[in-house]
C-alpha cells in the first residue's frame, strides 16, 4: 500500500515527532530509467517528510527521469558512471544532513512509516535502520519465491560469516546516521552495494535495527533492472571478497584445513604401503601430498599476515567513524 501522491504536502503522515531539536533530513534516491515512478516517490516523501530535502541521483537515464524528478520539486544530481554502487558513493559524499533516507525510485516501498525508521536513528541511537520487505499481496510477481529464496541464502551467508541478525540484507530501503554515511568506504559498482552496506555496519559493530515496510508492485509500464542470476552472482562474489578482506584468518584457515585434509587422505594409503612393504610405489602422489602440505602452510601464514593487516584497517575505519560527531535527539 502506497501513500496517495496527490495528498497535500502540508499534511505530513502520522509518526514520531522530533521536537525542537529536529534533525536535518535528506532523502536520497538513486535512479536509472525510473521516469514512470520517480514522480510518485518524490510526492510521497513530500507528504510524509515535508521538512526533508529530496535529492534524486540520476544514473545516466535515457527516459526523462531527471526531468520528471525536477518537475516534482526534487534536486537532481547526475552521475555518469553506471551502477548503483557508484551512485551511493556520490550520494553520501555530496549531500550533507544529520539523517539520510535512501530508497529506490521505483515506487515499490511504502513510506508511510518512514518516521519510525528515522526515529530509530535519531532517537534510538542506531547508525542504520533497514526496512524489511513485507509483500503487500497486491501482485504475486512482486516478490517472487526465487528472489525471496536467493535473498535468504545470501543473507544467511553473511550472517554465518560476519554475524548479525539481519533478515533482509538486500533491501534498498534504509535510513542512516551522518556518522555512517560519511565513513562508508563504498567499493561496489552495482546492486551488490547493499551487501557492503550491511557488512560495514557489522564489522564496526554499529547499532542497527530492522523494521517492516510494505513492498508493492512497480507502477504499470515500468520494468525492473534486476537480473536474478547476474546480480546474484555479483553479490555472492562480493561476499567472498569481503570474507577474504575482512576475515582473512578464517578464510585462509579454512583453505589450509581443506588442503591438509586432502593431503592426509592421499597420504594415508602411501604410509600404509610403506609400513607394510618398506617402499613408496606412487612418487607422483607423494610429490602432490608434499605440495599440498606446503600450500596449506603458506595459506596459514598468509592468513596470519593478512589478519594483522585487516586489524589495522579496521582500527582506522573505527577511528574515522568516531571522528564524525553523532547528533541525536536530546
C-alpha positions in Angstrom: 0.0 0.0 0.0 1.5 3.4 -1.0 0.6 6.8 0.2 -1.6 9.0 -2.0 0.8 11.1 -4.1 -1.9 13.8 -4.5 -2.3 14.4 -0.8 -1.4 17.9 0.3 2.2 18.5 1.2 1.2 20.4 4.3 -0.4 17.3 5.9 2.5 15.0 6.9 1.7 11.4 7.6 1.5 10.4 11.2 4.6 9.3 13.0 7.0 10.3 15.8 7.7 14.0 16.3 11.3 15.0 16.6 10.6 18.2 18.6 12.5 21.4 18.5 15.9 19.8 18.0 14.8 18.1 14.8 17.4 16.6 12.6 18.2 17.8 9.1 16.9 15.0 6.8 18.0 14.2 3.3 16.0 11.8 1.1 18.5 10.4 -1.4 17.0 8.4 -4.3 19.3 6.5 -6.8 17.5 6.2 -10.2 18.1 4.7 -13.6 15.3 5.0 -16.1 12.6 5.4 -13.4 10.5 8.1 -15.1 7.4 6.1 -14.5 7.8 6.0 -10.7 10.1 8.8 -9.5 7.4 11.5 -9.5 5.2 9.3 -7.3 8.1 8.6 -4.9 9.0 12.3 -4.6 5.4 13.3 -3.9 5.1 10.5 -1.3 8.2 11.9 0.5 7.0 15.5 0.2 3.8 14.3 2.0 5.5 12.1 4.6 8.5 14.4 5.3 7.7 17.9 4.2 10.8 19.2 6.1 13.2 16.9 4.2 15.5 17.9 1.3 14.8 15.5 -1.6 17.7 14.6 -3.8 17.4 12.4 -6.9 20.6 11.0 -8.3 20.0 10.2 -12.0 22.4 7.5 -13.2 22.6 8.5 -16.9 18.9 7.7 -17.5 17.5 7.9 -21.1 13.8 8.1 -20.4 13.4 11.6 -18.8 13.9 10.5 -15.2 15.8 13.7 -14.3 13.1 16.0 -15.9 10.3 14.1 -14.1 12.1 14.4 -10.7 12.8 18.1 -11.2 9.2 18.7 -12.2 8.1 17.3 -8.9 10.4 19.6 -6.9 13.4 17.3 -6.3 17.0 18.4 -6.5 18.6 16.5 -9.3 22.2 15.3 -9.4 23.6 13.5 -12.4 26.0 10.5 -12.1 27.5 9.4 -15.4 29.3 6.3 -14.1 26.7 3.5 -14.3 25.9 1.3 -11.3 24.1 1.7 -8.0 27.3 1.4 -6.0 28.8 4.4 -7.9 25.6 6.4 -7.2 25.7 5.5 -3.4 29.3 6.7 -3.3 28.3 10.1 -4.7 25.1 10.4 -2.6 27.0 10.0 0.7 29.8 12.3 -0.5 27.7 15.2 -1.9 24.8 15.5 0.5 25.0 17.0 4.0 22.4 16.0 6.6 22.0 14.5 10.1 19.9 11.7 8.8 19.9 10.1 5.3 16.9 8.3 3.9 17.7 6.1 1.0 15.2 4.2 -1.1 14.7 3.1 -4.7 13.0 5.3 -7.2 10.6 2.6 -8.5 7.7 3.3 -6.1 7.8 -0.2 -4.6 8.4 0.8 -1.0 5.7 2.2 1.2 7.0 5.3 3.0 4.0 5.8 5.4 6.1 4.6 8.4 9.3 6.4 7.4 9.3 8.5 10.6 9.5 5.3 12.6 12.7 4.3 10.7 14.1 7.8 11.2 13.3 7.6 14.9 15.4 4.5 15.1 18.4 6.6 14.1 17.6 10.0 15.7 16.0 8.8 18.9 17.1 5.2 19.1 20.8 5.8 18.5 21.1 3.4 15.6 23.5 4.1 12.7 21.4 2.1 10.2 17.8 1.1 10.1 16.8 -1.4 7.4 13.2 -1.6 6.0 12.4 -5.3 5.8 10.2 -6.0 2.8 6.8 -7.4 3.5 4.8 -8.3 0.4 1.6 -6.3 0.3 -0.1 -9.1 -1.6 -1.2 -6.9 -4.5 0.7 -8.9 -7.1 2.0 -12.4 -6.9 5.0 -11.4 -9.0 6.1 -8.6 -6.7 8.5 -10.6 -4.5 8.9 -13.8 -6.4 9.8 -17.0 -4.5 13.1 -17.3 -6.4 14.1 -13.8 -5.3 13.0 -14.5 -1.8 15.0 -17.7 -1.6 18.1 -16.1 -3.0 17.8 -13.2 -0.5 17.5 -15.7 2.4 20.5 -17.7 1.2 22.7 -14.6 0.7 21.6 -13.0 3.9 22.2 -16.3 5.7 25.7 -16.5 4.3 26.6 -13.0 5.5 25.1 -13.8 8.9 27.2 -17.0 9.2 30.4 -15.2 8.2 30.1 -11.8 9.8 27.4 -12.4 12.5 24.4 -10.2 13.0 20.7 -10.9 12.7 19.7 -9.2 9.5 16.8 -10.9 7.7 16.7 -8.8 4.5 20.2 -7.8 3.6 19.3 -6.8 0.1 16.6 -4.3 1.0 17.0 -0.9 -0.8 15.0 1.0 1.8 17.3 2.2 4.6 17.9 5.1 7.0 21.5 6.1 8.0 23.1 8.4 10.5 25.6 11.0 9.3 28.3 9.1 11.1 27.6 6.0 8.9 27.2 7.9 5.7 30.5 9.8 6.0 32.6 6.8 6.9 31.2 4.2 4.5 34.1 3.1 2.1 31.9 2.3 -0.9 33.8 0.0 -3.2 31.0 -1.8 -5.1 29.8 -0.8 -8.6 26.3 -2.2 -8.9 23.5 -3.8 -6.8 25.9 -5.6 -4.6 26.3 -2.3 -2.7 23.6 -3.4 -0.2 25.9 -6.2 0.8 28.7 -3.7 1.5 26.3 -1.5 3.5 25.4 -4.4 5.7 28.9 -5.8 6.2 30.3 -2.3 7.0 27.8 -2.0 9.9 28.6 -5.5 11.2 32.3 -5.1 11.0 32.3 -1.8 13.1 29.6 -3.3 15.4 27.3 -0.4 14.8 23.9 -0.3 16.5 21.3 -1.3 13.8 17.7 -2.4 13.7 15.1 -3.6 11.2 11.5 -2.5 10.8 8.9 -4.0 8.4 8.0 -2.0 5.3 5.2 -2.8 2.9 6.6 -3.8 -0.5 4.4 -3.5 -3.6 4.5 -3.9 -7.3 6.1 -1.4 -9.6 4.0 1.2 -11.4 2.3 -0.1 -14.6 4.5 0.3 -17.6 7.9 0.2 -15.8 10.4 -2.7 -15.8 12.8 -4.0 -13.2 16.5 -3.6 -13.8 17.4 -6.7 -11.7 18.8 -9.8 -13.2 18.3 -12.8 -10.8 21.4 -14.8 -11.8 23.8 -12.0 -12.9 23.1 -9.8 -9.8 23.1 -12.9 -7.5 26.5 -13.9 -8.8 27.8 -10.4 -8.3 26.5 -10.4 -4.7 28.0 -13.8 -4.0 31.3 -12.6 -5.4 31.2 -9.5 -3.2 30.5 -11.7 -0.1 33.6 -13.8 -0.9 35.7 -10.7 -1.5 34.6 -9.2 1.8 35.2 -12.6 3.5 38.8 -12.6 2.3 39.5 -9.0 3.2 37.6 -8.7 6.5 38.1 -12.2 7.8 41.4 -13.4 6.3 42.3 -15.7 9.2 39.0 -17.6 8.9 39.2 -17.7 5.1 42.8 -18.9 4.7 42.5 -21.0 7.8 39.6 -22.9 6.2 41.6 -23.2 3.0 44.6 -24.5 4.8 42.5 -27.1 6.7 41.0 -28.3 3.4 44.4 -28.7 1.8 45.7 -30.6 4.9 42.7 -33.0 4.9 43.1 -33.7 1.2 46.9 -34.3 1.7 46.3 -36.6 4.6 43.6 -38.5 2.6 46.1 -39.0 -0.3 49.0 -39.8 2.1 47.2 -42.5 4.1 47.5 -45.4 1.6 51.1 -44.4 0.8 52.0 -44.6 4.5 50.2 -47.9 4.9 52.0 -49.3 1.9 55.4 -48.0 3.1 54.8 -49.6 6.6 53.8 -52.9 5.0 56.5 -53.2 2.2 59.0 -50.5 3.0 58.5 -49.0 -0.5 56.8 -45.9 -1.8 55.2 -47.1 -5.1 53.5 -43.8 -6.2 56.0 -41.0 -6.3 53.7 -38.5 -8.2 51.2 -38.9 -5.4 53.9 -38.4 -2.8 55.0 -35.2 -4.5 51.4 -34.0 -4.7 51.0 -34.6 -1.0 54.1 -32.6 -0.2 52.9 -29.8 -2.4 49.5 -29.7 -0.8 51.1 -29.6 2.7 53.4 -26.7 1.7 50.4 -24.9 0.2 48.5 -25.3 3.4 51.4 -23.9 5.4 51.6 -20.9 3.0 47.9 -20.3 3.2 48.0 -20.4 7.0 50.9 -17.9 7.1 49.0 -15.6 4.6 46.0 -15.7 6.9 48.1 -14.6 9.9 49.7 -11.7 8.0 46.5 -10.5 6.4 44.7 -10.8 9.7 47.1 -8.2 11.2 46.6 -6.0 8.1 42.8 -6.3 8.4 43.0 -5.3 12.1 44.9 -2.2 11.2 42.4 -1.3 8.5 39.5 -1.9 10.9 41.1 0.4 13.6 41.5 3.1 11.0 37.9 2.8 9.9 36.7 2.9 13.5 38.8 6.0 14.3 37.2 7.7 11.2 33.8 6.6 12.4 34.4 8.1 15.9 35.8 11.3 14.3 32.3 12.2 12.9 30.1 13.8 15.6 26.8 11.9 16.1 23.9 14.3 16.7 20.8 12.7 18.2 17.7 13.8 20.0 18.2 15.2 23.4 
